[in-house]
């Protein structure tokens, strides 16, 4: 669980869009677990990358039922056929997956997603993004439109997904206190570059301003000067 932090215009969302394939990189390479994704388009990268947006409605079809949304996500990388819409086996998979969220949604699979609360929609979006077990989960401010209770709920689910599946999550969060509670590492950006990468125990001892000015070992990582701590 890596939290990406930095001021407005630091390049956080741009970095996630480059990784996801929304933007083409002007230079450099994008390599995930030994796989070069640099020249793969957004659709081809869907096999490796799951994504959750700031607005839960961006990742779902609000007029469709929960099980229909999950079916679309489940078949995202599969070959299309003329088979029956949702098989009983798939329906059981969706029910079991929803039950793990602890929100009672397994009993509401016929409910349209647009009728769910913001926290419930974001939880469904998270499940949709991880049904195919991607190697990387990208989350761009997934809790910014939620109240505090739902923020903890969603980030707790992300944390559990990381622990149980081994998926790495790269999450943009503006609330430092919220991030400290859930993340394993911090990645700080400034002017389009990584200026700090370390554990939460380092950040918790200092203010964000001090982290920006931190004096620590500066090393070259893939040709870039990066501050390492923790």
MINUGU-12895 format. One record per residue: x, y, z of N, C-alpha, C in turn. Coordinates in steps of 0.05 Angstrom, whole numbers, plus 32768, in hexadecimal, padded with zeros to 4 digits. Example, Ala and Ser with C-alpha at 12.3 -4.5 7.8 and 13.67 -1.06 7.14 Angstrom:
# MINUGU-12895
81087F8E809C80F67FA6809C81087FBE809C;81017FD3808E81117FEB808F81028001809D;
This chain:
# MINUGU-12895
80117FE88000800080008000801280198000;801580257FE98027803C7FE6801680557FE2;801980697FF3800A80827FF1801B80967FE1;800F80A27FCD801C80B77FBD801280D27FC7;802580E37FD0801E80FD7FDA802E81127FCB;8024812B7FCE803281427FC0801E81587FBB;802881707FB6801681877FB2800881867F97;7FF581987F937FE7819A7F7A7FFB819F7F63;7FF881907F4E800A81937F37802481847F3A;802781747F4E804081657F538044814F7F3E;802E81457F33803081307F1F802581167F27;801681157F3E800C80FC7F487FF880EE7F35;7FE380FD7F2D7FD080F17F1B7FDC80EB7EFF;7FEE80FC7EF77FFB80F77EDD800B80DD7EDE;801880D87EF4802780BF7EF7801580A77EF5;7FFE80A87F037FEB80927F027FE0808E7EE5;7FDB80A47ED87FD180A37EBC7FE680977EA9;7FFF809D7EAE801480927E9D801680747EA2;8014806B7EBB8016804F7EC27FFE80407EB5;7FE7804C7EB77FCE803F7EAD7FCC803F7E8E;7FDC80517E817FDB80527E647FC980677E59;7FBE80787E6A7FAC808E7E617FBD80A17E51;7FD580A77E5A7FE880B97E4C7FFF80A87E42;800B80AF7E2B802380A27E22803B80B17E2D;804F80A27E36806780AE7E41807880BA7E2C;808380D27E32809680E07E2080B180D27E20;80B780C47E3680D180B77E3880D080A37E4E;80E580947E5180E680807E6680D780677E60;80D580557E7480C7803B7E7180B480377E88;809F80287E83808D80207E98808D80027E9A;809A7FF87EB0809E7FDB7EB380907FD27ECD;807F7FBE7ECB80717FB47EE280777F967EE5;80857F8F7EFB808C7F747F01809A7F667EE9;80AC7F757EDD80BC7F6A7EC780AE7F6D7EAC;80957F757EAB80867F787E9280887F957E88;80917F997E7080937FB47E6580787FBC7E59;806C7FD17E6680527FDA7E5E80537FF47E4D;806B7FFD7E48806F80187E3C805E801B7E23;805D80077E128050800A7DF880357FFC7DF7;802B7FF37E0E80107FE77E0F7FFC7FFD7E14;7FE47FFA7E077FD0800F7E0B7FC080097E25;7FAE801A7E2B7F9F80197E447F907FFE7E47;7F847FF57E317F757FDC7E317F877FC47E36;7F9F7FC47E2A7FB27FAE7E2E7FBC7FAE7E4A;7FBF7FC57E577FC97FC67E727FB47FBD7E87;7F9B7FBB7E7F7F867FB47E917F8B7F987E9E;7F9A7F887E907FA17F6D7E9A7FB27F6F7EB3;7FC27F847EB57FD67F877ECA7FCE7F9C7EDF;7FBC7FAE7ED87FB77FC67EE87F997FC97EED;7F917FCD7F077F767FD47F0E7F767FF17F16;7F5F7FFF7F137F5F801B7F197F4580247F27;7F4780357F3B7F3080407F497F33805F7F48;7F1D806C7F407F1E80897F3C7F1380987F54;7F1780B27F547F0D80C37F697EEE80C27F6B;7EE180C27F537EC480C17F527EBC80A37F4E;7EAE80977F627EA7807B7F5F7E9680757F46;7E8780897F3C7E7780847F257E8780807F0C;7EA080897F0C7EB180867EF47EB880697EEF;7EB980597F047EC1803E7F017EAA802A7F00;7E9180347F007E7A80237F007E65802C7EEC;7E52801B7EE67E3B80227ED57E2480257EE8;7E1C803D7EF07E0880417F057DED80367F00;7DE580337EE77DCA80297EE17DC9800A7EDF;7DE07FFE7EE37DE17FE17EE27DE47FD67EFF;7DDC7FBD7F027DDD7FB07F1D7DF97FAB7F25;7DFD7FA67F3F7E177FA07F4B7E237F887F3D;7E147F737F3A7E1F7F5A7F2D7E267F5F7F10;7E187F707F027E1E7F767EE67E387F867EE4;7E3C7F997EF77E567FA77EF77E6D7F957EFD;7E697F827F107E7E7F6F7F167E847F5D7EFE;7E6F7F557EF07E727F447ED97E837F517EC3;7E7E7F6B7EBF7E8E7F7A7EAB7EAB7F7B7EB3;7EB07F7F7ECD7ECC7F817ED67ED97F657ED5;7ECA7F507EDB7ED57F357EDB7EDD7F2C7EBF;7ECF7F367EAB7ED57F2E7E907EE67F427E81;7EF17F547E8F7F007F6A7E827F167F607E70;7F247F4B7E787F3A7F417E687F347F277E5B;7F1B7F1F7E5C7F137F057E507F077F087E34;7F077EF37E257EFB7EF27E0B7EDD7EF47E0D;7ED07F047DFC7EB37F077DFC7EA67EF07DED;7E907EE67DF87E817ED07DEC7E637ED67DED;7E537EC47DE37E367EC77DE47E2A7EB67DFA;7E3A7EAF7E0E7E307E9F7E247E1C7EB07E35;7E0D7EA27E467DFA7EAF7E587E077EC47E69;7DF97EDA7E6D7E047EF27E7A7E157EED7E92;7E097EE37EA87E177EDE7EC17E107EC17ECA;7E257EB17ECB7E207E957ED37E1D7E937EF1;7E127E7D7EFB7E0E7E797F187E297E787F26;7E3D7E6D7F187E587E6B7F247E637E877F28;7E5F7E997F147E697EB47F167E5A7EC37F2C;7E407EBE7F2D7E307ECC7F427E397EC57F5E;7E417EAC7F627E4B7EA47F7C7E667EB17F82;7E767EB47F6E7E907EC27F717E8C7EDE7F7A;7E797EEC7F6C7E737F087F737E687F0A7F8F;7E577EF87F977E4B7EF87FB17E617EF57FC7;7E737EE27FC37E887EDD7FD67E9B7EF67FD8;7EA17F027FC17EB27F197FC07EA67F317FCE;7E8C7F357FC97E7E7F4B7FD67E7C7F477FF4;7E787F2E7FFD7E767F2880197E907F308028;7EA77F2E801B7EC07F3580277EC37F53802D;7EB27F63801F7EB37F8080247EA67F87803F;7E957F7580497E887F7A80627E737F908062;7E677F95804B7E537FAA80497E377FA08043;7E347F8680437E197F7A803E7E107F7C8021;7E237F82800F7E1B7F857FF27E177F6B7FE4;7E1F7F557FF17E1B7F3B7FE57DFD7F347FE3;7DED7F427FF47DD07F3D7FF37DC27F527FE2;7DD17F637FD57DC57F787FC47DD17F787FA8;7DD77F617F9E7DE47F5F7F847DD37F697F6D;7DB87F6A7F717DA67F737F5C7DA17F927F5E;7DAE7F9E7F727DAA7FBB7F757DBB7FCA7F61;7DB07FE07F557DBF7FF07F437DD580007F52;7DEC80017F477E03800D7F547DFD802B7F5A;7DEE80387F4A7DE880547F4E7DD8805A7F67;7DCC80457F737DBD80487F8C7DCD80447FA5;7DE6803C7FA27DF880387FB97E0380527FC3;7E0C80527FDC7E1A80697FE77E36806C7FDB;7E4280837FDF7E5D80877FD47E7180737FDD;7E71806C7FF67E84805880017E7F803D7FF5;7E6580357FF37E5E801B7FE77E66801A7FCA;7E62802F7FBB7E6980307F9F7E88802D7F9C;7E97803B7FAD7EB480397FAB7EBE801D7FB2;7EB080117FC57EB87FF57FCD7EB27FE27FB5;7E9C7FE67FA77E967FD57F907EAB7FDA7F7A;7EB37FF37F767EC77FFA7F627EE17FED7F69;7EE97FEC7F827F017FDF7F8B7F007FC17F84;7EE97FB57F8A7EE67F997F847EE87F937F66;7EDB7FA57F567EDD7FA27F397EF97FA47F2F;7F097FB67F3B7F257FBA7F327F377FA37F39;7F2F7F927F4D7F417F7D7F567F367F617F51;7F207F5E7F447F147F447F3E7F277F327F2E;7F367F3F7F1B7F487F307F0A7F657F2F7F15;7F677F377F2F7F817F367F3D7F987F437F2D;7F967F5D7F287FAB7F6C7F1A7FC57F6C7F2B;7FDB7F747F207FF37F767F2F7FF57F917F3D;7FE77FA57F327FE97FC07F3D7FCD7FCC7F3E;7FC77FDA7F547FAD7FE87F587FB380057F5B;7FA880167F497FAC80337F497F9380407F54;7F9680517F687F7F805F7F747F85807D7F75;7F76808D7F677F7A80AA7F657F6680B87F78;7F6F80BF7F907F5E80CC7FA47F4380BD7FA7;7F4380A47FAE7F2A80947FAF7F18809B7FC5;7F2180AB7FD97F1180B17FF07F0980CF7FF2;7F1180DF7FDE7F0D80FC7FE17EF081057FE1;7EDE80F47FD67EC280FB7FD57EB180ED7FEA;7EBF80E17FFE7EB280D180127EB480DE802E;7EA280D880407EA480E1805B7EB980D08069;7EC180D880827ED780CB80907ED380AE8094;7EBA80A6809C7EB5808A80A07EB980798087;7EAE808380717EB2807580587ECE8075804E;7EDD808B80547EFA808B804D7F098075805A;7F04807180747F11805B80837F0880408078;7EEF803F80727EE4802680677EF1801D804D;7EF38030803B7EFF802B80207F1D80248023;7F2C803480327F48802F80357F4E80158044;7F3C800E80577F3F7FF580657F3C7FDE8051;7F297FE0803F7F257FCB802A7F3E7FC98018;7F497FE080107F617FE080007F787FD2800E;7F7B7FD980287F907FCD80387F8C7FAE8039;7F747FA5803D7F6F7F89803F7F747F7B8025;7F6D7F88800F7F727F7C7FF47F907F797FF0;7F9F7F8D7FF87FBD7F8B7FF57FC87F748005;7FBE7F71801D7FC97F5C802F7FC17F408026;7FA87F3D801C7F9E7F2380167FA67F197FFA;7FAA7F2C7FE77FAF7F247FCB7FCC7F297FC2;7FDA7F3A7FD17FF57F417FC87FF67F577FB3;7FDF7F627FAC7FDE7F787F987FEA7F917FA4;7FFA7F9F7F9580057FB87F9E7FF27FCF7F97;7FED7FE07FAA7FDB7FF77FA57FEB80117FA6;7FE780217F927FF3803C7F907FDD80507F93;7FDB805E7FAA7FC4806D7FB17FCB808B7FB6;7FBD809D7FA87FC080BA7FAD7FAC80C17FC4;7FB780CB7FDA7FA780D47FF17FB280EF7FFA;7FA081037FFF7FA9811D80087FA9811F8026;7F9A810F80347F99810F80517FAF80FF805C;7FC4810C80667FDC80FE80707FD580EC8087;7FC580F5809A7FBE80E480B17FAF80CB80A9;7F9E80CD80957F9080B6808A7FA480A3807D;7FB680AE806E7FCA809D80607FDC808F8074;7FE4809C80897FF68090809D7FEA807780AA;7FD0807780AC7FC2806180B97FC3804780A8;7FC4804A808E7FC18033807D7FD9802B806C;7FEA803E80657FFE803880518017802B805C;8026801E804A80408012805180578025804A;80548033803480698045802B805D805F8020;806E807480218066808E8015807780937FFD;806B809E7FE8807980A77FD1807180C47FCD;808480D67FD0807E80F37FCD808880FE7FB3;8077810E7FA5807E81197F8C807F81387F8D;809181437F7D809381607F7B809E81667F5F;809181787F51809981807F36809D81687F24;808B81557F26808C813E7F1380A081297F1A;80AE812B7F3180C281177F3880BD810D7F54;80C780F57F5980C680EA7F7480DC80F77F85;80D481047F9B80E781127FAC80EB81037FC6;80DA80F07FCD80DC80E27FE680CE80C77FE4;80DB80B27FEF80CE80987FF080D7808B800A;80C48085801C80CB807A803580B380708044;80B88066805C80A2805A806C8093806F807C;807B80698086806B807C80948077808480AF;8089807480BA8096807C80D380A7809480CF;80B1809980B880C180B180B280AF80C980B0;809980C680A1808780DC809D807980E480B7;807380D180C8806480D780E0807580E780F4;808F80E880F080A080F8810180A5811480F7;809B811A80E080A0813480D48087813F80C6;8087815980C28071816580B3807781618096;806281658085806681638068807B8176805E;807B818F8069808F81A2806180AB81988066;80AF818C807D80CA8181808380D1816A8071;80BD815A806A80C38143805880CC814E803D;80C08164803480C88170801B80E58178801C;80EE818180348109818B8036811C81778044;8113815E80468122814A8055813E8147804B;81518144805D816D813F805681738122805C;817681138048817C80F7804C818E80EE8035;819380D4803481A480C9801F819680CD8004;81A480D97FF1819A80DD7FD681A980C97FC4;819A80B87FB781A680A47FA6819A80A57F8B;81A780977F78819C80967F5D818C807C7F59;8173807F7F52816280687F4C8159806A7F2F;816480577F1F815E80587F02816480737EF6;817A807E7EFE818380987EF2817680B07EFF;816580AD7F14815880C37F21816380C67F3D;816680E07F45816F80E57F61815780E47F73;815680D17F86813F80CD7F97814880CD7FB4;813880DA7FC5813E80D97FE2813280C07FEE;814280B17FFB813980988008813A809B8026;8125809280338125809280508113807B805A;8118807380738108805D807E811180428074;
